[in-house]
Amino acid sequence: MSIKDRGTKKWTSFFIPQHVEMIRNMIDEDERMRKPELDDQEKEELDLALHYAIHHDREVELEMIGTYRIETITGRIRSIDMLERKIRFEDGRSVPMDDIRNVRVL
């Protein structure tokens, strides 16, 4: 007499698509980077560096919080839009001011 075993099929868990999607969303949220909360002094230092760069026509290196990593953007600032809270570069790019973590004037 031989026993027919189902092997690993017996231990395979049963997932419905909603569970798989929920687990993926949870993992995605854990891997996402959080925006830093800057205090007033840090915001003031960022503003001073940005205004110095724009008035002295200097290139800047912005360290920004992306979705999953820290991104670095380099260029010359054309304008700072305080209403939309965006920095516009000479090459046409624009970045939100709220995502900036650090400014380095080159």
N, CA, C and O atoms as a MOPAC input file, in Angstrom:
PM7 MOZYME 1SCF
protein

 N      0.84000 1    -1.17000 1     0.00000 1
 C      0.00000 1     0.00000 1     0.00000 1
 C      0.89200 1     1.24200 1     0.00000 1
 O      1.78800 1     1.36300 1     0.83500 1
 N      0.64700 1     2.16900 1    -0.93900 1
 C      1.45000 1     3.39000 1    -1.00100 1
 C      0.56900 1     4.59200 1    -0.66400 1
 O     -0.61900 1     4.62900 1    -0.98300 1
 N      1.17800 1     5.54800 1    -0.02300 1
 C      0.46600 1     6.77300 1     0.37000 1
 C      0.78500 1     7.83700 1    -0.67100 1
 O      1.95100 1     8.09400 1    -0.96800 1
 N     -0.24600 1     8.44800 1    -1.21800 1
 C     -0.04400 1     9.53300 1    -2.17400 1
 C     -0.06300 1    10.84500 1    -1.39800 1
 O     -1.09800 1    11.25300 1    -0.87000 1
 N      1.07900 1    11.49200 1    -1.33700 1
 C      1.19800 1    12.75900 1    -0.62100 1
 C      1.11800 1    13.90600 1    -1.63400 1
 O      1.61500 1    13.78400 1    -2.75400 1
 N      0.50900 1    14.99100 1    -1.24700 1
 C      0.39800 1    16.14300 1    -2.13700 1
 C      1.66300 1    16.98800 1    -2.13700 1
 O      1.72200 1    17.97600 1    -2.86900 1
 N      2.65100 1    16.65400 1    -1.37000 1
 C      3.91300 1    17.39500 1    -1.35300 1
 C      3.72900 1    18.81000 1    -0.82300 1
 O      3.08800 1    19.02900 1     0.20500 1
 N      4.29900 1    19.75300 1    -1.54000 1
 C      4.23400 1    21.14400 1    -1.07500 1
 C      2.88600 1    21.79300 1    -1.34400 1
 O      2.59100 1    22.84600 1    -0.77800 1
 N      2.07800 1    21.20600 1    -2.17700 1
 C      0.75700 1    21.77300 1    -2.44000 1
 C     -0.05400 1    21.88600 1    -1.16400 1
 O     -0.84100 1    22.81800 1    -0.99300 1
 N      0.14000 1    20.95500 1    -0.29400 1
 C     -0.60200 1    20.92800 1     0.95400 1
 C     -0.29100 1    22.17300 1     1.79700 1
 O     -1.15700 1    22.66500 1     2.52000 1
 N      0.94800 1    22.68000 1     1.70400 1
 C      1.37600 1    23.78700 1     2.55700 1
 C      1.31100 1    25.13100 1     1.84100 1
 O      1.58800 1    26.16300 1     2.45200 1
 N      0.95700 1    25.14200 1     0.57600 1
 C      0.86200 1    26.39400 1    -0.14900 1
 C     -0.33000 1    27.17300 1     0.37600 1
 O     -1.44800 1    26.66400 1     0.45700 1
 N     -0.05900 1    28.42800 1     0.73000 1
 C     -1.14300 1    29.24500 1     1.28700 1
 C     -2.05100 1    29.74500 1     0.16700 1
 O     -1.66800 1    29.81000 1    -1.00200 1
 N     -3.21300 1    30.07900 1     0.55600 1
 C     -4.22500 1    30.53600 1    -0.38700 1
 C     -4.37200 1    32.04700 1    -0.23700 1
 O     -4.77400 1    32.53600 1     0.81800 1
 N     -4.04300 1    32.78600 1    -1.30300 1
 C     -4.17900 1    34.24000 1    -1.28200 1
 C     -5.21900 1    34.65900 1    -2.30700 1
 O     -5.22100 1    34.17500 1    -3.43900 1
 N     -6.09400 1    35.55100 1    -1.90600 1
 C     -6.99500 1    36.13600 1    -2.88200 1
 C     -6.34600 1    37.42300 1    -3.38100 1
 O     -5.50800 1    37.98700 1    -2.67800 1
 N     -6.70100 1    37.89900 1    -4.55500 1
 C     -6.03300 1    39.07600 1    -5.13800 1
 C     -6.04400 1    40.30500 1    -4.22900 1
 O     -5.09100 1    41.08400 1    -4.23900 1
 N     -7.10100 1    40.48700 1    -3.44900 1
 C     -7.16700 1    41.63800 1    -2.55100 1
 C     -6.09800 1    41.54800 1    -1.46400 1
 O     -5.53400 1    42.56800 1    -1.06800 1
 N     -5.81700 1    40.35200 1    -0.98300 1
 C     -4.77400 1    40.17900 1     0.03000 1
 C     -3.40700 1    40.49200 1    -0.55200 1
 O     -2.59000 1    41.15700 1     0.08600 1
 N     -3.15700 1    40.01300 1    -1.76600 1
 C     -1.87000 1    40.26200 1    -2.41500 1
 C     -1.67400 1    41.76200 1    -2.61400 1
 O     -0.59600 1    42.29000 1    -2.34100 1
 N     -2.70800 1    42.44700 1    -3.08600 1
 C     -2.62300 1    43.89500 1    -3.30000 1
 C     -2.40500 1    44.63000 1    -1.98100 1
 O     -1.61400 1    45.57200 1    -1.92900 1
 N     -3.08000 1    44.22300 1    -0.92900 1
 C     -2.92800 1    44.85900 1     0.37400 1
 C     -1.50100 1    44.68200 1     0.90500 1
 O     -0.92100 1    45.62000 1     1.45100 1
 N     -0.94400 1    43.49300 1     0.74700 1
 C      0.42800 1    43.23600 1     1.19700 1
 C      1.42200 1    44.07200 1     0.39600 1
 O      2.35600 1    44.63600 1     0.96500 1
 N      1.22900 1    44.15600 1    -0.91000 1
 C      2.11800 1    44.98200 1    -1.74300 1
 C      2.03900 1    46.45000 1    -1.33000 1
 O      3.06500 1    47.12800 1    -1.27400 1
 N      0.84400 1    46.95000 1    -1.04300 1
 C      0.68700 1    48.33800 1    -0.60900 1
 C      1.38600 1    48.58100 1     0.72800 1
 O      1.98800 1    49.63600 1     0.92800 1
 N      1.31200 1    47.61900 1     1.63700 1
 C      1.97300 1    47.75400 1     2.93100 1
 C      3.48700 1    47.80800 1     2.75600 1
 O      4.15200 1    48.62800 1     3.39100 1
 N      4.03400 1    46.95800 1     1.91600 1
 C      5.47200 1    46.95000 1     1.66300 1
 C      5.88800 1    48.25800 1     0.99400 1
 O      6.92700 1    48.83000 1     1.32300 1
 N      5.06600 1    48.72800 1     0.04900 1
 C      5.35100 1    49.97700 1    -0.65200 1
 C      5.39000 1    51.14400 1     0.32800 1
 O      6.28400 1    51.98600 1     0.24100 1
 N      4.45200 1    51.21000 1     1.24500 1
 C      4.41400 1    52.28100 1     2.24500 1
 C      5.62800 1    52.23900 1     3.15800 1
 O      6.14600 1    53.28700 1     3.54400 1
 N      6.09200 1    51.04100 1     3.51100 1
 C      7.25600 1    50.92000 1     4.38500 1
 C      8.52800 1    51.39800 1     3.70700 1
 O      9.40600 1    51.96400 1     4.35800 1
 N      8.63500 1    51.17300 1     2.39200 1
 C      9.84800 1    51.54000 1     1.67000 1
 C      9.87700 1    53.00400 1     1.26600 1
 O     10.94000 1    53.53300 1     0.94100 1
 N      8.73200 1    53.66300 1     1.28100 1
 C      8.66500 1    55.05500 1     0.88900 1
 C      9.42200 1    55.93400 1     1.87200 1
 O      9.40100 1    55.69200 1     3.07900 1
 N     10.09000 1    56.95500 1     1.34900 1
 C     10.81600 1    57.87900 1     2.22100 1
 C      9.86000 1    58.94500 1     2.72900 1
 O      8.95200 1    59.37800 1     2.01900 1
 N     10.07200 1    59.34700 1     3.92900 1
 C      9.25000 1    60.38600 1     4.55100 1
 C      9.91700 1    61.74900 1     4.36700 1
 O     11.14100 1    61.86600 1     4.42200 1
 N      9.09700 1    62.77000 1     4.14900 1
 C      9.62800 1    64.12000 1     4.03000 1
 C     10.06100 1    64.59000 1     5.41900 1
 O      9.35900 1    64.37000 1     6.40500 1
 N     11.21400 1    65.23400 1     5.48300 1
 C     11.67000 1    65.70800 1     6.78700 1
 C     10.87000 1    66.92500 1     7.23700 1
 O     10.44200 1    67.74300 1     6.42300 1
 N     10.68500 1    67.02300 1     8.51000 1
 C     10.04400 1    68.19700 1     9.08700 1
 C     11.15500 1    69.16000 1     9.48400 1
 O     11.88300 1    68.90900 1    10.44500 1
 N     11.28700 1    70.25500 1     8.75400 1
 C     12.33000 1    71.22500 1     9.02600 1
 C     11.81400 1    72.26900 1    10.00800 1
 O     10.65900 1    72.69200 1     9.93800 1
 N     12.68300 1    72.67300 1    10.91700 1
 C     12.27400 1    73.72900 1    11.83900 1
 C     12.49000 1    75.08100 1    11.16300 1
 O     13.00400 1    75.14100 1    10.04600 1
 N     12.10500 1    76.15700 1    11.82800 1
 C     12.15600 1    77.49500 1    11.23200 1
 C     13.57900 1    77.92100 1    10.87400 1
 O     13.79500 1    78.56400 1     9.84700 1
 N     14.53700 1    77.56900 1    11.70600 1
 C     15.91900 1    77.95100 1    11.43800 1
 C     16.44600 1    77.24200 1    10.19300 1
 O     17.13100 1    77.86600 1     9.38300 1
 N     16.14900 1    75.97200 1    10.02200 1
 C     16.59000 1    75.24000 1     8.83400 1
 C     15.93200 1    75.79100 1     7.57000 1
 O     16.57600 1    75.88700 1     6.52500 1
 N     14.65400 1    76.15300 1     7.66400 1
 C     13.97200 1    76.76000 1     6.51200 1
 C     14.60900 1    78.08700 1     6.13800 1
 O     14.78200 1    78.39500 1     4.95800 1
 N     14.95700 1    78.86900 1     7.15400 1
 C     15.60100 1    80.16000 1     6.91500 1
 C     16.95900 1    79.97800 1     6.23100 1
 O     17.30000 1    80.73500 1     5.32200 1
 N     17.73200 1    78.98100 1     6.66300 1
 C     19.03400 1    78.71800 1     6.04800 1
 C     18.87900 1    78.29400 1     4.58600 1
 O     19.66400 1    78.70300 1     3.73100 1
 N     17.86100 1    77.47100 1     4.30200 1
 C     17.60500 1    77.06800 1     2.91600 1
 C     17.24200 1    78.28000 1     2.06500 1
 O     17.74200 1    78.43900 1     0.95200 1
 N     16.36200 1    79.14000 1     2.59900 1
 C     15.94900 1    80.33900 1     1.86600 1
 C     17.13700 1    81.25700 1     1.58900 1
 O     17.27600 1    81.77800 1     0.48300 1
 N     17.99600 1    81.45500 1     2.59300 1
 C     19.16300 1    82.31900 1     2.40300 1
 C     20.09200 1    81.75500 1     1.32600 1
 O     20.59400 1    82.50300 1     0.48600 1
 N     20.31900 1    80.45400 1     1.34700 1
 C     21.19100 1    79.83800 1     0.34100 1
 C     20.59200 1    79.97300 1    -1.05500 1
 O     21.30800 1    80.26700 1    -2.01200 1
 N     19.28200 1    79.76000 1    -1.17400 1
 C     18.63100 1    79.88800 1    -2.47900 1
 C     18.69600 1    81.31600 1    -3.00300 1
 O     18.99900 1    81.53800 1    -4.17500 1
 N     18.41300 1    82.28400 1    -2.13900 1
 C     18.44500 1    83.68600 1    -2.57100 1
 C     19.87800 1    84.13300 1    -2.89000 1
 O     20.08400 1    84.90400 1    -3.82700 1
 N     20.84600 1    83.67000 1    -2.14200 1
 C     22.24200 1    83.98300 1    -2.44900 1
 C     22.59200 1    83.46700 1    -3.84700 1
 O     23.20500 1    84.17700 1    -4.64400 1
 N     22.20000 1    82.23200 1    -4.13200 1
 C     22.51700 1    81.62200 1    -5.42500 1
 C     21.85700 1    82.37000 1    -6.57400 1
 O     22.46400 1    82.55900 1    -7.62800 1
 N     20.61800 1    82.79400 1    -6.37200 1
 C     19.91200 1    83.46500 1    -7.46800 1
 C     20.45500 1    84.87600 1    -7.69700 1
 O     20.53000 1    85.32500 1    -8.84100 1
 N     20.83400 1    85.57700 1    -6.63300 1
 C     21.31800 1    86.95000 1    -6.79000 1
 C     22.76800 1    87.01100 1    -7.26000 1
 O     23.17300 1    87.99500 1    -7.87900 1
 N     23.54300 1    85.98900 1    -6.97900 1
 C     24.94200 1    85.96900 1    -7.40100 1
 C     25.16100 1    85.04900 1    -8.60200 1
 O     26.30000 1    84.76000 1    -8.96900 1
 N     24.07000 1    84.59400 1    -9.21100 1
 C     24.11400 1    83.75100 1   -10.40700 1
 C     25.04300 1    82.55600 1   -10.22400 1
 O     25.93500 1    82.30800 1   -11.03600 1
 N     24.81300 1    81.82600 1    -9.13800 1
 C     25.62900 1    80.64900 1    -8.81500 1
 C     24.80700 1    79.38400 1    -9.04300 1
 O     23.58000 1    79.38900 1    -8.94100 1
 N     25.50100 1    78.32700 1    -9.34600 1
 C     24.85900 1    77.02000 1    -9.50800 1
 C     24.60300 1    76.40400 1    -8.13600 1
 O     25.38800 1    76.59200 1    -7.20700 1
 N     23.50800 1    75.67300 1    -8.01700 1
 C     23.17400 1    75.02600 1    -6.74500 1
 C     23.02400 1    73.52200 1    -6.94300 1
 O     22.75900 1    73.03200 1    -8.04100 1
 N     23.20100 1    72.82000 1    -5.84400 1
 C     22.94700 1    71.38900 1    -5.80500 1
 C     21.87400 1    71.17000 1    -4.74200 1
 O     22.10900 1    71.38500 1    -3.55300 1
 N     20.70200 1    70.74200 1    -5.18400 1
 C     19.58500 1    70.52100 1    -4.27300 1
 C     19.50000 1    69.04500 1    -3.92900 1
 O     19.52100 1    68.18800 1    -4.81300 1
 N     19.40600 1    68.76100 1    -2.66900 1
 C     19.19200 1    67.39000 1    -2.20200 1
 C     17.71500 1    67.28800 1    -1.85700 1
 O     17.22100 1    68.00000 1    -0.98300 1
 N     17.01500 1    66.39600 1    -2.55000 1
 C     15.56300 1    66.30800 1    -2.39500 1
 C     15.13700 1    64.90900 1    -1.99200 1
 O     15.82100 1    63.92200 1    -2.26100 1
 N     13.99900 1    64.85800 1    -1.34700 1
 C     13.41100 1    63.57400 1    -0.98700 1
 C     12.54500 1    63.12700 1    -2.15300 1
 O     11.54300 1    63.76500 1    -2.47700 1
 N     12.93800 1    62.03000 1    -2.77700 1
 C     12.12500 1    61.43200 1    -3.82400 1
 C     11.16000 1    60.43200 1    -3.20500 1
 O     11.00400 1    60.39800 1    -1.98400 1
 N     10.52600 1    59.63700 1    -4.01200 1
 C      9.58900 1    58.65500 1    -3.48700 1
 C     10.29900 1    57.55600 1    -2.72900 1
 O      9.86000 1    57.15700 1    -1.65000 1
 N     11.38600 1    57.06600 1    -3.28300 1
 C     12.07100 1    55.93300 1    -2.66400 1
 C     13.53200 1    56.20200 1    -2.33100 1
 O     14.18700 1    55.34600 1    -1.73700 1
 N     14.05500 1    57.35400 1    -2.69100 1
 C     15.46100 1    57.64300 1    -2.41800 1
 C     15.68600 1    59.14700 1    -2.41500 1
 O     14.80100 1    59.92700 1    -2.76400 1
 N     16.89600 1    59.53500 1    -2.01100 1
 C     17.28000 1    60.94000 1    -2.03700 1
 C     17.81300 1    61.25100 1    -3.42400 1
 O     18.67600 1    60.53800 1    -3.93600 1
 N     17.30600 1    62.30900 1    -4.02900 1
 C     17.71200 1    62.70700 1    -5.37100 1
 C     18.52000 1    63.98900 1    -5.29400 1
 O     18.28300 1    64.82600 1    -4.42300 1
 N     19.47300 1    64.14600 1    -6.20000 1
 C     20.28300 1    65.35300 1    -6.26900 1
 C     20.06300 1    66.01800 1    -7.61500 1
 O     20.16600 1    65.38200 1    -8.66300 1
 N     19.75800 1    67.31200 1    -7.57100 1
 C     19.53300 1    68.09100 1    -8.79100 1
 C     20.50800 1    69.25700 1    -8.77800 1
 O     20.64200 1    69.95300 1    -7.77200 1
 N     21.18300 1    69.46600 1    -9.89300 1
 C     22.15600 1    70.54800 1   -10.01700 1
 C     21.74300 1    71.46700 1   -11.15600 1
 O     21.30100 1    71.00100 1   -12.20600 1
 N     21.88700 1    72.77300 1   -10.94800 1
 C     21.57500 1    73.73200 1   -11.99800 1
 C     21.55200 1    75.14600 1   -11.47600 1
 O     21.77300 1    75.39000 1   -10.29000 1
 N     21.28100 1    76.08200 1   -12.37800 1
 C     21.15400 1    77.49500 1   -12.00400 1
 C     19.68000 1    77.83700 1   -11.86000 1
 O     18.85500 1    77.44400 1   -12.68400 1
 N     19.36600 1    78.56300 1   -10.82100 1
 C     17.97800 1    78.92600 1   -10.53500 1
 C     17.58700 1    80.13000 1   -11.37300 1
 O     18.29900 1    81.13400 1   -11.40100 1
 N     16.45200 1    80.02800 1   -12.05600 1
 C     15.91500 1    81.15100 1   -12.81700 1
 C     14.99800 1    81.98800 1   -11.93900 1
 O     15.07500 1    83.21700 1   -11.94000 1
 N     14.11500 1    81.30800 1   -11.17700 1
 C     13.19100 1    82.05200 1   -10.31700 1
 C     12.69700 1    81.15900 1    -9.18600 1
 O     12.77300 1    79.93200 1    -9.24200 1
 N     12.18600 1    81.83300 1    -8.15500 1
 C     11.56900 1    81.14300 1    -7.02700 1
 C     10.13400 1    81.62000 1    -6.95100 1
 O      9.88200 1    82.80200 1    -6.71500 1
 N      9.19700 1    80.71800 1    -7.14800 1
 C      7.77100 1    81.04000 1    -7.11900 1
 C      7.23700 1    80.73000 1    -5.72300 1
 O      7.04300 1    79.56900 1    -5.36300 1
 N      7.00400 1    81.78800 1    -4.94200 1
 C      6.57100 1    81.59000 1    -3.56300 1
 C      5.08500 1    81.21300 1    -3.46700 1
 O      4.67300 1    80.59100 1    -2.48800 1
 N      4.28600 1    81.57800 1    -4.46400 1
 C      2.86800 1    81.21400 1    -4.42700 1
 C      2.67500 1    79.71600 1    -4.65300 1
 O      1.93300 1    79.06000 1    -3.92200 1
 N      3.34500 1    79.18500 1    -5.66700 1
 C      3.24600 1    77.75300 1    -5.95700 1
 C      4.28300 1    76.94400 1    -5.18400 1
 O      4.25500 1    75.71400 1    -5.20100 1
 N      5.19400 1    77.63400 1    -4.50700 1
 C      6.27500 1    77.01600 1    -3.73300 1
 C      7.10800 1    76.07800 1    -4.61100 1
 O      7.31700 1    74.90700 1    -4.29400 1
 N      7.57900 1    76.65400 1    -5.74300 1
 C      8.40600 1    75.89800 1    -6.68200 1
 C      9.64200 1    76.70100 1    -7.03300 1
 O      9.62900 1    77.93200 1    -7.05200 1
 N     10.71300 1    75.96600 1    -7.31200 1
 C     11.94400 1    76.56700 1    -7.78800 1
 C     12.06900 1    76.20100 1    -9.25700 1
 O     11.97400 1    75.03000 1    -9.62400 1
 N     12.28400 1    77.21100 1   -10.09900 1
 C     12.40200 1    76.98000 1   -11.53000 1
 C     13.86100 1    77.18400 1   -11.94800 1
 O     14.50200 1    78.16900 1   -11.58000 1
 N     14.36000 1    76.22800 1   -12.72300 1
 C     15.73900 1    76.27800 1   -13.19400 1
 C     15.78800 1    76.86400 1   -14.59500 1
 O     14.76900 1    76.93200 1   -15.28200 1
 N     16.98300 1    77.29000 1   -15.02000 1
 C     17.16600 1    77.87900 1   -16.34000 1
 C     16.86600 1    76.90200 1   -17.46500 1
 O     16.48200 1    77.31800 1   -18.55900 1
 N     17.03600 1    75.59700 1   -17.21000 1
 C     16.78500 1    74.61200 1   -18.26100 1
 C     15.31800 1    74.18000 1   -18.33600 1
 O     14.98600 1    73.26100 1   -19.08500 1
 N     14.43600 1    74.83000 1   -17.57000 1
 C     13.00500 1    74.55500 1   -17.65600 1
 C     12.46000 1    73.63700 1   -16.58200 1
 O     11.24300 1    73.52500 1   -16.43500 1
 N     13.32000 1    72.97900 1   -15.82900 1
 C     12.83900 1    72.10000 1   -14.75500 1
 C     12.27800 1    72.92900 1   -13.61000 1
 O     12.67800 1    74.07300 1   -13.39500 1
 N     11.35300 1    72.33500 1   -12.88800 1
 C     10.86100 1    72.96800 1   -11.66600 1
 C     10.70900 1    71.89200 1   -10.60000 1
 O     10.33500 1    70.75500 1   -10.88800 1
 N     11.00900 1    72.27700 1    -9.36000 1
 C     10.93100 1    71.33300 1    -8.24900 1
 C     10.15900 1    71.98200 1    -7.10700 1
 O     10.27100 1    73.18900 1    -6.89200 1
 N      9.37700 1    71.19300 1    -6.37500 1
 C      8.64400 1    71.74700 1    -5.23100 1
 C      9.58900 1    72.06200 1    -4.07200 1
 O     10.48100 1    71.27600 1    -3.75300 1
 N      9.38700 1    73.19800 1    -3.46100 1
 C     10.23800 1    73.62300 1    -2.35000 1
 C     10.07600 1    72.72600 1    -1.12900 1
 O     11.01100 1    72.58100 1    -0.34000 1
 N      8.91900 1    72.13000 1    -0.96600 1
 C      8.65800 1    71.31000 1     0.21500 1
 C      9.44900 1    70.00300 1     0.21100 1
 O      9.59100 1    69.36300 1     1.25300 1
 N      9.96700 1    69.60200 1    -0.95500 1
 C     10.73800 1    68.36200 1    -1.04400 1
 C     12.22600 1    68.56400 1    -0.79400 1
 O     12.97300 1    67.59100 1    -0.68500 1
 N     12.66400 1    69.82000 1    -0.70300 1
 C     14.09400 1    70.11200 1    -0.55200 1
 C     14.54100 1    69.78600 1     0.85900 1
 O     13.90400 1    70.16000 1     1.84400 1
 N     15.64600 1    69.08400 1     0.92400 1
 C     16.22200 1    68.69900 1     2.21000 1
 C     17.50000 1    69.47200 1     2.51200 1
 O     17.80000 1    69.75600 1     3.67100 1
 N     18.25000 1    69.81000 1     1.46500 1
 C     19.50800 1    70.52000 1     1.66000 1
 C     19.84800 1    71.29700 1     0.38500 1
 O     19.51300 1    70.87200 1    -0.72000 1
 N     20.52500 1    72.45400 1     0.55700 1
 C     20.94900 1    73.26500 1    -0.56700 1
 C     22.44200 1    73.52000 1    -0.41800 1
 O     22.92000 1    73.90000 1     0.65100 1
 N     23.16300 1    73.30500 1    -1.50600 1
 C     24.58800 1    73.60700 1    -1.51300 1
 C     24.88600 1    74.50800 1    -2.69900 1
 O     24.61200 1    74.15000 1    -3.84500 1
 N     25.45200 1    75.68700 1    -2.41900 1
 C     25.79600 1    76.62500 1    -3.46900 1
 C     27.17900 1    76.25800 1    -3.99300 1
 O     28.13500 1    76.13800 1    -3.22700 1
 N     27.27200 1    76.08100 1    -5.31200 1
 C     28.55200 1    75.66800 1    -5.92400 1
 C     29.32800 1    76.85200 1    -6.43000 1
 O     30.42200 1    76.68900 1    -6.97000 1

